Amino acid sequence: MREFDYERAYDVTGAVALLGADPDARYLGGGTNLVDLMKSGVERPARLVDVRELPLDRVEFTRSGGLRIGATVTNSDLAAHPDVRRHYPALTQAVLAGASGQLRNMATVGGNLLQRTRCGYFTDLAKPCNKRVPGSGCPAVEGEHHNHAILGASAHCVATHPSDMAVALSAFDAVVSYETADGPGELPLAEFYLPVGDTPHLETALPPGALITGVTLPTAPVAARSRYRKVRERASYAFAIGSIAAALDVHDGVVREVRLAFGAVASRPWRARAAERALTGGPASAEAFAAAADAELAAARTLPHNGYKVPLMRNLVVAMLTELTEEVAR
């Protein structure tokens, strides 16, 4: 691990100024991803700016009835918050599905959004990786890729984004707030993560030196009837091989509103817009759910060892929407 300086920030302006003074600095929240990457040598910051003491640790209603979640709220506190559990249950379920209890006690909302891929080639300095060293290659394409992307990937990178929380936030049109030396800004989560293309090392649309200050969930009555399901290779703490956040509003057997987002299938949370369009205004039936999943997954491009994710995600869509339909009918 490279030797580094450490400074604690107590206000947002001071934190942004500290990072702006050192291009090799990084913000430190819970450190559950960054510190691991520092130990392996993937990240080599010259300075850490600790932002855990910033006054960004509240969950509160917005004037329009949505929720504002501060960037330093821990994953444990987010999952346990009564307003999150009541109005966005899929978000609670997603957070509880991620990591262990000890890690959730440390990890923060802002850090969760910025965590980097767990692709083994990315974390192994002995291997090339375009995300780590642009232009060096992507050995996963020909190598170990059974848990890699089937949507939105490119020949330059087939890694997936590991966050469970971000999948649920994507389904509910979350907006990320940030602060820079030039003032505050906002990014819809749909625009927060950049497409892979030929620059997989550029992961988010955040301006240089930006500090995430919070996430806002707009009012979404349909979110109260939502679920998150994660499929993994073992029941204990593990990253997903496929996941889904779903919310559904059905009246007289017709889908009035639906939200769908996939995880572990792309370099970012994958909002299933094609499936949503196919379902809205149509019947709430297993056949319609399967057809909608097929419409979304028609864009899938699989590798020799990850093609199983297509039927996996199709089955997840049908199962989740069927369960939600039955729940509404009771």
PyMOL commands that set and color helices and strands:
alter all, ss='L'
color gray80, all
select helices_A, chain A and resi 12-20+34-40+75-80+82-87+89-97+101-106+109-114+120-123+139-141+165-171+189-192+221-225+273-279+286-297+309-329
alter helices_A, ss='H'
color red, helices_A
select strands_A, chain A and resi 5-8+25-28+47-50+59-61+67-70+175-180+183-188+211-217+226-232+240-251+254-263+270-271
alter strands_A, ss='S'
color yellow, strands_A
deselect
rebuild
show_as cartoon
